[in-house]
Every structure is written in C-alpha cells, then in structure tokens.
Amino acid sequence: MDERLRRAALEGNIVELYASIQRDGDVLRKVNEMQFIDTPLHIAAAEGCIDFAMEIMILMPSFARKLNQEGLSPIHLAVEKGHKELALHLMENDKNLVRVKGKQGETPLHHAITREQNLDLLARFLEACPECVQDMTTTNQTALHIATGNNRLEALELLCLRLRKSDYCEDVVNQKDRNGDTALHIAVRNNQPKMLKLLLKCKADKLASNQAGLTVLAVAHELNNRESINILRGWRSPRVLSFQYKMRKQIIKPVTKASEVIFKGMDSISSEDRNALLVILGLLLTATYQASISPPGSVWQGDRSSNSDSTVGYFEKLPGKSVMGEVDFLLFYIPAYTVFIVTFFLTLGLLKPFPRGFRTALQVLLAFLAISFDKSITFIAPSYLVFQVISTFSVLVFILMMFMCIAYRSNIFFPRTNFRFLLFQMAENIFGLT
C-alpha cells in the first residue's frame, strides 16, 4: 500500500486520502485486488478514526468485508480495540457485517461477547441482525458456547432473550460443537448454575449427549456438582419437555405465522384506511348479529302443542328454537360465528390509536355485543347437542384469536407464560386497557 495513504489512514486525514487518489486514481483498487491486506479501512478501524472510515466506506465499500493477514475484518478490529461507536457506524452501513467470519470462523458478535464492557454493543448487534446468533465458528461453537465458556452471564442473558423470540431457538441452544457438547454441557462443566437455568429456560435439551456419550446430568455427576444436579433433576420431566417441544412445533408456530398474516401492518394503517376498514367491519358485525336474531326459516312459534311436525323431536320444537335441522344449523352458524369473532378482534385492534376513554367505552360496548351474539345463537340452537357444539366451538375460536393477537404483539408462547402474565399482556397488547 502507498505509504502516504497508510499514514493518512493512521491519522484519519481525509485531505491526504484524496491527495493520494489524485496522485493515483487506482490506488484503492490496487489495495482491493490483494486478497489479505490491512486496507485503509482496517487501519482507520484499529485507530478509531470514524470520519476517515466512513469516507472509505463510500469510496470502497468492499473493504468492509476484506480480511487482513490476521484474519480480521475492519469491524472485528473496531470491536477488538474497543471502538464501539465506529463498529456501530460500520454496522449501520451494512448490518450483515456482523456476520462476516474471520479467523477460526469468529464473527464480530463472537468478539463482542468475549470482551468486557461490550454489553451495549452486543445488544445493538442482536437488534440490527438477530440472525447473527445462528453463526458458528470452525469448531461449531455458537455465541451461546462462547458466552458460557467465557463466563459472560449478562451476554448469555441477552442472547437467550433474543433467542426466545425466534423460530430457531431450540436449534441454536441445542447446537453441538466439535466435541458434541452443547452450551448446557459447558455450563455444567464450569459449574455455572445461573447459566444452566438460563439455557434450560431457552429449551435446552438436558437429555442431549456428547461424543463421549455423556448427558448433562452425567457430566454433573462426574464432577459432583450438587447444585447443577439438583437443578437438572428438578427441571421438567423429559415427557413434559418433549410434549412442549411438539406443541410448539406443530401448533403454536403455525398459529403465530397465521397471526402475522392477519395482523401484520395493522399499526401502520393510515387514518383514512382505518376509518374505511372500521365501516366494513361494522357492517360485518351487523350482518352476522342480524343472523343470530333472525335465523333462516325463523323459529318455532307459540306453545309446544302447536308445533305438530312429527318429523322433529319434542325438545327441538320449543318456542324460540330454530326450525333448521342440526346439520344445516351448524353449517350456517359456525361460519357466521367465525366471521363475527375475527371481525370483533380486528375491530379491537383498529381502535388502538383512538383516545383512551373513547376506546375503552367502545371496547366495553363491543364486549356486550359479543356476549349478546353468543347468547342469541346458543338460545336458538335446535337441540342440546347443537348447543354443546356451538358453545365448544365459540370458546375455542375466542381462545385461538386471543392467542394469535398475543403471539403477534408480544412474541409470547403459551407454554412459557403464567396465567397472570398472560392476562396482563392480553390487556396491554390487545385491548389497550393498561
């Protein structure tokens, strides 16, 4: 590299940078053609020269992904030298720089974990590029392995918090390194009970074995780590763990995906579109409610003796009961009930930007309307069997819609949520009452 360009990078001298370019218009291209080199961006990153580094990023952005002779990229160097602001500026230009692999496959995220006072930088990396937590080193170690191995409890807390909101939590937390060890094995081996609990909350599999055939509990017994043994023995039975895993994979994840399809972008709807949608939803609520008080074919009139149709059972001929057969009634009212409940929740969601008092009043009125709708349909049910089917269906649809709203708003999964917290999130995120 031209010596004057190197000196300009060391000093952060932008004037000299352009002077070098004026002397040789290909000076940066020549540097870029070398496979492993300390580019001007590497030098500026190591020295913490933010303005110079940003100027180079404009002129030659490919420098940001190049590795020097030590296998480090500019953002690796910025993290290593403690120049956090510069590292963030580089990340803001390209969030995927956090995933650039250097020596031994380590990424800037891995470097940030191993160094003290980098918790804020780690949080920013995870926020900008959540997927970076999946990256592994050449020894198949994840960020969880590195945090656990370096006894970085606060870093592990951040990583687990981010992972619990992802779809790949189990895959990452149960990833095995070259020796077959998961992060859980390392936590037990290093006698780190707090880390052990964090990983278990993150759905770490305590039954996983390493290449030596040892489970986490077996490792704890070998080392006589009594506290770890007690934690592992008391942390869910394998049957419960397996059941929860299957529940999330087969039911909860698809429901969460469906909630994104229904509710995605609701908060960003313009006021004009919101008002138009509220009118449409109001018409749907009115139409379905009307069906509950005026069923097709009407209802049986008068006293029981006047309803003399011998083809219909005695119970079904009670006054006020629908004249429809059981199958026809269900075929008509199950879709109608579904439309009403979905419309009900969409309307509640669209009311969120309105003033608190006005919104609360409307929510209470809509709740009474929903109760009346439910009572109307169950009252006109032509038989007790239909009554049971409609009641069960209405509860299931209501719970499903409630869960979909919560899952979308807060990324909460039912197996990890206690009832009190579920109600709190329900009020805060769905109804806006807290």
Secondary structure in CASP SS format (residue, H / E / C, confidence):
PFRMAT SS
TARGET T0000
AUTHOR 0000-0000-0000
METHOD secondary structure of the structure
MODEL  1
M C 1.00
D C 1.00
E H 1.00
R H 1.00
L H 1.00
R H 1.00
R H 1.00
A H 1.00
A H 1.00
L H 1.00
E H 1.00
G C 1.00
N C 1.00
I H 1.00
V H 1.00
E H 1.00
L H 1.00
Y H 1.00
A H 1.00
S H 1.00
I H 1.00
Q H 1.00
R H 1.00
D C 1.00
G C 1.00
D C 1.00
V H 1.00
L H 1.00
R H 1.00
K H 1.00
V H 1.00
N H 1.00
E H 1.00
M C 1.00
Q C 1.00
F C 1.00
I C 1.00
D C 1.00
T C 1.00
P H 1.00
L H 1.00
H H 1.00
I H 1.00
A H 1.00
A H 1.00
A H 1.00
E H 1.00
G C 1.00
C C 1.00
I H 1.00
D H 1.00
F H 1.00
A H 1.00
M H 1.00
E H 1.00
I H 1.00
M H 1.00
I H 1.00
L H 1.00
M C 1.00
P H 1.00
S H 1.00
F H 1.00
A H 1.00
R H 1.00
K C 1.00
L C 1.00
N C 1.00
Q C 1.00
E C 1.00
G C 1.00
L C 1.00
S C 1.00
P H 1.00
I H 1.00
H H 1.00
L H 1.00
A H 1.00
V H 1.00
E H 1.00
K C 1.00
G C 1.00
H C 1.00
K H 1.00
E H 1.00
L H 1.00
A H 1.00
L H 1.00
H H 1.00
L H 1.00
M H 1.00
E H 1.00
N H 1.00
D C 1.00
K H 1.00
N H 1.00
L H 1.00
V H 1.00
R H 1.00
V C 1.00
K C 1.00
G C 1.00
K H 1.00
Q H 1.00
G H 1.00
E C 1.00
T C 1.00
P H 1.00
L H 1.00
H H 1.00
H H 1.00
A H 1.00
I H 1.00
T H 1.00
R C 1.00
E C 1.00
Q C 1.00
N C 1.00
L H 1.00
D H 1.00
L H 1.00
L H 1.00
A H 1.00
R H 1.00
F H 1.00
L H 1.00
E H 1.00
A H 1.00
C C 1.00
P H 1.00
E H 1.00
C H 1.00
V H 1.00
Q H 1.00
D C 1.00
M C 1.00
T C 1.00
T C 1.00
T C 1.00
N C 1.00
Q C 1.00
T C 1.00
A H 1.00
L H 1.00
H H 1.00
I H 1.00
A H 1.00
T H 1.00
G H 1.00
N C 1.00
N C 1.00
R C 1.00
L H 1.00
E H 1.00
A H 1.00
L H 1.00
E H 1.00
L H 1.00
L H 1.00
C H 1.00
L H 1.00
R H 1.00
L H 1.00
R C 1.00
K C 1.00
S C 1.00
D C 1.00
Y C 1.00
C H 1.00
E H 1.00
D H 1.00
V H 1.00
V H 1.00
N C 1.00
Q C 1.00
K C 1.00
D C 1.00
R C 1.00
N C 1.00
G C 1.00
D C 1.00
T C 1.00
A H 1.00
L H 1.00
H H 1.00
I H 1.00
A H 1.00
V H 1.00
R H 1.00
N C 1.00
N C 1.00
Q C 1.00
P H 1.00
K H 1.00
M H 1.00
L H 1.00
K H 1.00
L H 1.00
L H 1.00
L H 1.00
K H 1.00
C C 1.00
K C 1.00
A C 1.00
D C 1.00
K C 1.00
L C 1.00
A C 1.00
S E 1.00
N C 1.00
Q C 1.00
A C 1.00
G C 1.00
L C 1.00
T E 1.00
V H 1.00
L H 1.00
A H 1.00
V H 1.00
A H 1.00
H H 1.00
E H 1.00
L H 1.00
N C 1.00
N C 1.00
R H 1.00
E H 1.00
S H 1.00
I H 1.00
N H 1.00
I H 1.00
L H 1.00
R H 1.00
G H 1.00
W C 1.00
R C 1.00
S C 1.00
P H 1.00
R H 1.00
V H 1.00
L H 1.00
S H 1.00
F H 1.00
Q H 1.00
Y H 1.00
K H 1.00
M H 1.00
R H 1.00
K H 1.00
Q H 1.00
I H 1.00
I H 1.00
K H 1.00
P H 1.00
V H 1.00
T H 1.00
K H 1.00
A H 1.00
S H 1.00
E H 1.00
V H 1.00
I H 1.00
F H 1.00
K C 1.00
G C 1.00
M H 1.00
D H 1.00
S H 1.00
I C 1.00
S C 1.00
S H 1.00
E H 1.00
D H 1.00
R H 1.00
N H 1.00
A H 1.00
L H 1.00
L H 1.00
V H 1.00
I H 1.00
L H 1.00
G H 1.00
L H 1.00
L H 1.00
L H 1.00
T H 1.00
A H 1.00
T H 1.00
Y H 1.00
Q H 1.00
A H 1.00
S H 1.00
I H 1.00
S C 1.00
P C 1.00
P C 1.00
G C 1.00
S C 1.00
V E 1.00
W C 1.00
Q C 1.00
G C 1.00
D C 1.00
R H 1.00
S H 1.00
S H 1.00
N C 1.00
S C 1.00
D C 1.00
S C 1.00
T C 1.00
V C 1.00
G C 1.00
Y C 1.00
F H 1.00
E H 1.00
K H 1.00
L C 1.00
P C 1.00
G C 1.00
K C 1.00
S E 1.00
V C 1.00
M C 1.00
G C 1.00
E H 1.00
V H 1.00
D H 1.00
F H 1.00
L H 1.00
L H 1.00
F H 1.00
Y H 1.00
I H 1.00
P H 1.00
A H 1.00
Y H 1.00
T H 1.00
V H 1.00
F H 1.00
I H 1.00
V H 1.00
T H 1.00
F H 1.00
F H 1.00
L H 1.00
T H 1.00
L H 1.00
G H 1.00
L H 1.00
L C 1.00
K C 1.00
P C 1.00
F C 1.00
P C 1.00
R H 1.00
G H 1.00
F H 1.00
R H 1.00
T H 1.00
A H 1.00
L H 1.00
Q H 1.00
V H 1.00
L H 1.00
L H 1.00
A H 1.00
F H 1.00
L H 1.00
A H 1.00
I H 1.00
S H 1.00
F H 1.00
D H 1.00
K H 1.00
S H 1.00
I H 1.00
T H 1.00
F H 1.00
I H 1.00
A C 1.00
P C 1.00
S C 1.00
Y H 1.00
L H 1.00
V H 1.00
F H 1.00
Q H 1.00
V H 1.00
I H 1.00
S H 1.00
T H 1.00
F H 1.00
S H 1.00
V H 1.00
L H 1.00
V H 1.00
F H 1.00
I H 1.00
L H 1.00
M H 1.00
M H 1.00
F H 1.00
M H 1.00
C H 1.00
I H 1.00
A H 1.00
Y H 1.00
R H 1.00
S H 1.00
N C 1.00
I C 1.00
F C 1.00
F H 1.00
P H 1.00
R H 1.00
T C 1.00
N C 1.00
F H 1.00
R H 1.00
F H 1.00
L H 1.00
L H 1.00
F H 1.00
Q H 1.00
M H 1.00
A H 1.00
E H 1.00
N H 1.00
I H 1.00
F H 1.00
G C 1.00
L C 1.00
T C 1.00
END
